[in-house]
Amino acid sequence: MARKRILADAVNAARETSGASQGAEPKSPGPQINPFAQREGALADIAQGRIRDVRLRMVDPKVCRMWEKHNRIYDLLDAENCADLIGSIRAQGKQEIPAVVRRLRDDPEGFEYEVISGARRHFAVSYLREEENRKEIFYLVEIKDLADEEAFRFADLENRGRQDISDYERGREYLKALGDYYDNNMTRMAQRMEVSKSLLSSYISIARLPREVLDAYGDPRQIAVRHGQQLSPLLKGETRDLVLARAREIAKAQDKARELGGTTLMGGAEVFKLLKGSAKPSKPKRPREVSESAGGLPFLTARIEGDSLKLDIDLAAKPKPEELAAAVVRAYGKLTGNV
């Protein structure tokens, strides 16, 4: 009975597509879809096991694109940081946990699905198919009908407990959603997500860090929540210029290290320590007066500390008493203004 239901659903889906295509003008020129061939294709997918039920399909990852508001930075995925997943799928011979997608209609680039959650799985399957020629491995997807705000909350809930999504990626996603779905009302957003407003604010503070700070880290995924919490106050007022100047110096060093060795010079924890330390203005140097002998050797250093005149005399220079006395008088006059 289950198999008959699946076949019936597939045929009905093909009929609906056929009816829609007959009742409206195509938006752009292109090859006409044969509804009977499409129906046979759906049945073939079922027969070959590429459709597990009405919502689950195994597809070529090339027919899927990332949702523009996906919480991962896809361009930063590579064989190294996805090695665990690639190895697991390789060993199993298939992807076990489906990605979540929604169907696209009349996509100008020809994609059939949009990935809401499952970027790493998409990369891993693509890598195995393209780099290792494992064409028998398909991208397992679950098709859901989700509006944008629902898609955001669904993806966040699925990925909230995962350690392989960085704080920065979460913060960037939250900041975008704040404006797109919640009219920049953080209280309402926190309520919808069922998280505390303070936690939400902490993540968003990372996404609001200036470009100079992001460049200093080299890889923004190394920015932790506490970094954003502690750097954000320092990027206001008098300390802002100090932090940004230091960030630019670090970014140059990171770029040079990448050019020479292909990697950054320092990790996120070290960058954070340097940036935080740069916000402490250096103590102003106390005025001092140095006296030199006729031969150019310094023999007296005078400075004011509080209400005292401090004198450092280098006896190795062997100053003459009258020379020393004159130097003290001269230093006192210059440092106190009693010339």
Order of alpha helices (4+ residues) and beta strands (2+ residues): alpha-alpha-beta-beta-alpha-beta-beta-alpha-beta-alpha-alpha-alpha-alpha-alpha-alpha-alpha-alpha-beta-beta-beta-alpha
